[in-house]
Amino acid sequence: MGHAGMDADVVIAGAGPTGLMLACELRLAGVDVMVVERLAERTGESRAGGIHSRTLEVLDQRGVLDRFLAVGELTPVAHFSGLWLDLDGFESRYPHPLMLPQSAIERLLEEWAAELGVRVRWSSEVSGIRQDEAVVEVELRTAEAAPATLRAHYLVGCDGGRSTVRKLSGIDFPGTPATMTALLGDVELPDLPEEYIFMRRCTGGHFSAIALEPGWHRVFTSEYDHVADRDEPATFEQLRESLVRLAGTDFGMHNPKWISRFGDAARQASRYREGRVLLAGDAAHIHYPAGGQGLNVGVQDAVNLGWKLALVVRGQASESLLDSYHVERHPVAERVLHNTRAQAALVRPGAETDALRDVFGSLLEFDDVNQFLGGMITGLHIRYPADGDHPLVGRRVPDVDLKTSDGDTWVYELLHAARPVLLDLRGSAEAAAVTDGWADRVDLVEARSEDDSWPVPVVGEIPPPAALLIRPDGHVAWATAVGDAPDISALRTALATWFGPAQER
């Protein structure tokens, strides 16, 4: 797209999974994007190790999931503080997480971004921000002698838990400090007596050793009531000594690929937007990495924000649409901070925690408890606040099979272009006519569903809807049930609320 005098419509700080996903979302909408990254190149580190159900669905909505499935492994394991969850009965084509290192996830997202025309500028660290009612200027510290300045309509900080963008924008980051220190690294463990040790609790903490590629393990150690200096480099010797303290041996640990450190600090930005600056991913929220939720929440932040920001940049919606990003995503991350604090408490050493884990584990035998916690970890139970009585409104749309005049398809295939869809399942001429004013932004699809019911997590099975308005992120903005007269006024309101005013004829 691009505008005169601008280096990009949107500058994104940070080329991690959140920043790359947001860049792809914006490019699908025709927005010119530049990603700036302080690192000179990829480090090869992989803090995250998998993708949960809802993020798999999001990638499927964009038609790129096969790339990830080709190199990862769907594994029927998920846990809450080391207590196993059963995901077999979850209503999704992909109920189980995909085991895939973050380095591979970033590589695949970067390849997709390049195909879409995203520009990535390495060795470029944000050092200053100035904004007014029309533009944001981003100062960069680069490898070159003189600093560079980029002009854009918006800046999105996806630059991690120590976000420079957040700090320069004056956005508070309240929360709770770390109470423990965890180390992780990819190493060789020739003396490990078993291939896989998961969260073995000991006096003082716990450790894990998880098999990766042949010959390599990822080792985690967590020790409580000691917090390392956050600026102190993590070393192989520290990891080895920590494992010896917890396990009584280092299992012959040698040949580290990389070593890193994390803690259980939990903080969240007080607001996700300051004028023309927005935050997403770890820049907006950090937490103990229990249950593997962090990367997934960041990617879903990006998918919630991307289409909204694109509509505003293109002048099709007012800036007030961006306020819904905070309204919808801040509570989601708030719940993640809450559940990861609970998970951190459940894994602490001690007889009292042993008893608590035993009781908590027995509760997981109840389907409702398993469903509740599993839906929380996977992101499948997220429901955004929305007007409408239909149980689908605000929730992710089920990915049911469809038949159209052009052949067989499925709901998520309709979202590959990252555009809103009015899915008309009963030939409602009245509902279809309303979309004429939004034809430049909303796709009208007439189809039939062969399914007798549309399963919805938490709610259960519901009668098939007659028509539904699906946002680009896969959440339902409006729906009407079979047998009910469609509320056309509510449909018109939903279209205007989420996709701007109707096009003048």
N, C-alpha and C positions, 0 to 999 in steps of 0.2 A: 504494500500500500504506500506508505511513506508520505511525508509532507514537506513542503519547502522549508528549509532552514533547520530541519530535524535530522539527526543521525539515525534515528529509528523511532517508530511509534512507541515502542516499549523497550526499555533496558531492563534486563534481568541480571541481578548479581548472584552468581553461584551456578555452577554447571554440574550440580549433583542431580539426583533423580527428580526432586521437586522442580528445580529450575528448568531442566530439560523437558519434563512433561509439560510445564506451562508454556514453554517456547513452542512445542509442537501443537498444543491446543490453539495458540494464537495464530500460528502459521496456517493451520487448517481453515481459520476464519479470514485469511487474507491480510493479517496484520504483520507489519515489518518489525522484526525482533532482532535485538543484539544481546547475546549473553556475554557477560564479563566475568572472568574467573581469576582469582588472585594466584592460583597455582600455575606453574609453568607447564605442567602435564599431569596426567593421572598418576596417583601414587600406587595403585594396585591394592590398596587397603579395602577391606570388605567388612565393615562393621555389621551391616544388615546381611541376612542370609536367606531371605525368602519373601514371597509375595502371597498375601492372604486373598481369600475369596473375592471380596468386593473389588480389590485392585485388579485381580485377574479379569473380572467382569468389565471393568473400565477399559482395560487394554483390548478386550474382545469388542467392546463398543466402537473402538477405533480401527478394528481390522488388523491389529498387529500382534495379537496374542500368540499366534502360531510361532512367531520368531522366538518367543520366550519359552514356550513349551518344548521347542526343538532342542534347547540346551539345558533345561532344568529338569527336575524330577518331581512329579506330583506325589506327595507323601501323606498318608493318613495320620498325621500327628499334629496336635495343637495342645497347648497347655495353659493353665492359669497357675502361676507361681510353681511350676513343676508338677502340678496335678493334671493328669491327662484328661482331655476333652474328647468326646465322640462327635465327629462332624458328619458322620455318614448320612444322617437324616435331614441335613440342611438343604433348603430349597435353592439350589444353584447348580448350574452345569459344572461348576468347579468348587465343590465344597471343601476340598483339601488344599492346603498351601503348596506352592511351588517352591521347592528348595533350589535357590539360585543365588550365588554370591553377589553382593552389591556391585562389585567391579564388572560383572557380566551384565547386570541390569543397566548400568551406566553406559556400557559399550553399545548395547542394543538401542537404548534411547538416543544416544549420540548419532548413531547411524541413521535412525529414523529422522532425527532433526536435520541432519545434513541433506537428506532426500527432499525435505520440505523447504529447504533454503534458509535455515537458521544460521546466523553468523555467530561464531564463538570466538571471543578474543581472550587469549590466555595471558598470564603474567600481568593482569590488570586488576588492581585492588581499588575498591571505592575508598576515597579519602575525603570527599566533601560532597555536600548536597545543598543546592539552592533551588527553591521553587517559588512560582507565583501562580496566578490564576490560569495560565496558559501553558506553562512549560516547566519541566524539572531539568536542572543542569547537574550532571554527575561528573565530579572530578575523579580522575583515576591516577593512581600511582603505578607507573609502568616500568619496564626494564630500560626504557629510554630516559635520557637526561631530563627532558621537560615533561611535566605532567600533561595529561590529555583531559579534555572536557567533552562530554557527550550531551547532546540536547535531545530530549524525548518528551512525549506527552505524559508518560508514567514510568516509574521505577518500581520494581518488585524485588524486595530483599529475600532471596532464597539462599542466604550466605551463612547458614548454620547457627548453632546455639550461641556463638559469640558475635552474632551479626553486627557488622559495622553499620549497615543501613539502619537497623533498629536504633542503635545508639545515637547516630547522627541525626535521626529524626525525633529524638527526645521521647521515644515510646518506652514507658516503664515495663519492667520485666519481673513482676513480683512472684513470690513462691517460697519454697522451702529449700534450705541448703542441703548439701550432701552429708550423709552420716556414715558412708562406707567408701571403700576404694575397690574397684574391680579392674583387672588387667585381662587382656586377651591378645592372642597372637596365633599365627599359623606356623606350626613347627612340626618336626619329625619326632615321633614318640615310639622308638623301637621296642621298648620294654613294657608297653601298655598291655595288660593281660587280656583285655577285651577291646573290641573295636569301638565301643560306644559307651561312655559314661555320662549320664545326664543329671546335673544338679545333685551331686552327692553332698549332703549336708554334714558338716564336721564341727568340732569345737572351734569357734571363731569365724566360721563362714561356710562357703561351699565352693565346689569346683565342678567343671564339666570338661570332657574331652570328646569331641565330636568328629567322626571320620569325614574327611573331605575327599579329594582325589586320592588315588592309591599312594600310600606312604605318608600322607599328610593328615594332621589333625588340627582342629581349632580348639585351643585351650582357653577356658575362662576360669579365673579365680576371683572370688569376692570375699573380702575381709571387712568386718564391721568395726565400728568405733575407732576408725583411723581414716583420716581424710588427707590424701596427698596434696601437695601444692599443685594447683591446676596447670601451672606453667613449667613444672618439672618434667623433663622428658621421661617417657616410659622406656625401660630397657629390658633386654632379654634376661639379664641377671635378676631383676626385680620379679619378673614372671616366674623364673625358675625357683627362686627362694620362696615366693608365695605358695607355689604348688607343693613344695617340700613341707612348709608349715601346715598345710591343710591335709595333704594326702600321705605325708611321711616319706615321699619319694618324688623324684622328678621324672620317673619313667624313662630315663635316658634322653631327656629332651635336648635337641640340638637343631642346628641349621634353621634359624627363624627367618621367615619371609618378611614379617613385619610385626610390630608390637604396638599396642595402644592401650589407653586407659579410659574408664568412664566411672560415673558414680550414680547416686540416686537423687541428685538434685531435681526438683520439679518446679519449673517456672513457666509462666505464660504471659505473653504480651497483653497489656491492659487493653489495647485496641489494635486491630489489624490494618488500620488505615490512618494515615496522617496526610491529608490533602492528596497530592499526586504520588504518594509513596505508600506501598502496601507490603505486607509481610506474609510469607508462606513457609510451611515446613518447619524445620528446627529453629529458624529465625523467629518464629511465632510461638514455639512451644518446645520445651525439653522435658525429659522424664526418664526414669529408669527403664531400660529396654526390655521389660518383661513382656513375654508373649509376642515379640516381634512386630509391634504395632507402628513404630516410628516412621519408617520409610513409607508405609502404606498410608498413614494419615497425611503425610506431606504430598504424596502423589494425588490423593483425593482433594486436598486443598487446591492444588493446581487445576484439577478438572472442574471444581466448583467456580473458581475465579476466572478461568480462561475465556469462556464464552461471554461472561458478563463484561469483562474488560474489553473484549473485541467489539461488542455492541456499542459501548461508550466511545471507544476510539473512532469507530466508523460514523459516529454521530447519529446512530439509530435509537439510542436510549440515553436518558439523562444520567449524570454522575451519581444520582441517588441510588441507582441500581447497585453500585459498588458497596453501599452500606449493607446490603443483604449478605455479602460475603462474610463479614464479621458476625452478623446475626446468626447465620447458619453454621459456620465452621468453629467459632469460638466455643460454643457448648460441646461440640464433638471432642475437641482437644481437652477441654476441661474434664470430661468424663474419662478420657484416657489417662490424664494425670491422676485422677482419683483412683482408677483401678490399678495403676502401676504402683501407687503408694501402698495400696492394700497388698499387692503381690510382694513388694519389698518387705513388708511387715511379716507376711506369711512364711518367708524363707529364712528369717533370722534364726540363729542358733538358740537353743535353750529348751528346757523341758516344757515350759508353758506353750511355746510355739509348736512343739511336737504334738501336744494334745490338740491344739487348735487345728493343725493340719489334718489330724486324724478325723476330727469332727467334720471339718470342711470337705475332706475327701469323701466321706460317707454321704454328704448332701449331693455330690455330683452324680450319685446313682439315680437321682430323680431326674426324669427327662426335662422338666421345666427348668430346673437349675442349670443343667447342662446346656439347654437351648439359650437361656439368658446369658450365661457367661460366654458361650461360643459365639453368639451373635454380637456380643460386645467386642471380642477379640478380632473377629473376621470383618467387622464393619457392615455386616449384612442387615443389622437391625436399625441402622440410622434412619431417622425420620425427621425431615426439616419442618419447621412450623409453616403451616399453609392453611388457607381457607378452603373448605369443602368437606362434605360429610362422607364421601366415598373413602373406604379404607386404604385405597392406593395413593391418595393425594399426600404428597410429601415424601413418599417412600420410593425406593428404587423399583423400576418396572420389572416384573418377571420376564424372563427371556423365553417366551413361548414361541412355538412354531406357527408360521402364518402361511396362508395361500393368497397370492395376488394374481392379477391378470397376466403378470409377467412370469409367474412361476412360484415355486416354493421359496420361502425366506424365513427369517426369524427376527424377533424384535431388535436385537442388538445390531444386526446387519443394517437396519434402517438408520443407525446413528453413526455410521462410519465417517460421514462428512462433518460430524460435530455440529449439526444443525438441529433445531427443534423439529418435532414431528407431531402433527395431529393425525393419530391413527384412528381411522373410521372403520369400525368393525361391523356396522349394521347399515351402511349406506345412508347415513343421516345427511340429507341434502342441506338441511338448515345449519348444522354445525359446520359442514364443509364450506358453505357460502360465507361464513364469518371470517374464514382465514384469507379471503381475497385481499383484504387490506394489509395482510402480513405476508403475502406471497413471496416477497423478496427475502424474507427471513425464515419462514416456516414452511416445511414440506408437508403436503397433504398426501396421505397414503391410505388407499382403500384396500382392505384385506379381510380375510376370514380366519378365525382361529378354530382349529380342530379340537382344542382342549375343552373338556367339559367344565373345568374349573381353573382358576388362576391362583396357585398357591402363593401366599404372602407370609413371610416369617412373622411370628408373634400373633398375627391375626388368624392365620390358618387359611383354609380354602374359601374363596369368595366366588360369587357368580361372575361369569365373564363380563367385562365392561363393554358397553356399546360403543364408546369412543373415549379416547384419552389424549391429553396434551402432554407430550414427553419433552422435557428440557434436554439440552445437549449432554448434560452430565448423567442422564438416565433416570432422573427423578421426575415423578409425575406432578404436573402443575394443575391439572384439572381432569376430572373423569366423571362419566355418567354411567349408570348401571343399565343393563338390559331391562326393558319394561318401564323405565322412568323417562319422563319427558326431559330432554336435555335442557339444562339451564344455560341458555345462550348468553344471557347477560353476564353470568359468572365466567363463561368461556371468554367473552370479550374482555372482561376485567383481567383475567389471567394473562391473556395475550399482551395486553397493554402493560401490565405490571412487570412481566418478565422480559418482554421483547420490544418495548417501546411503543409509541403511538402508531396507529395504522397509517399506511402510506396514503398520501392524498392522491385522489384520482383527477 
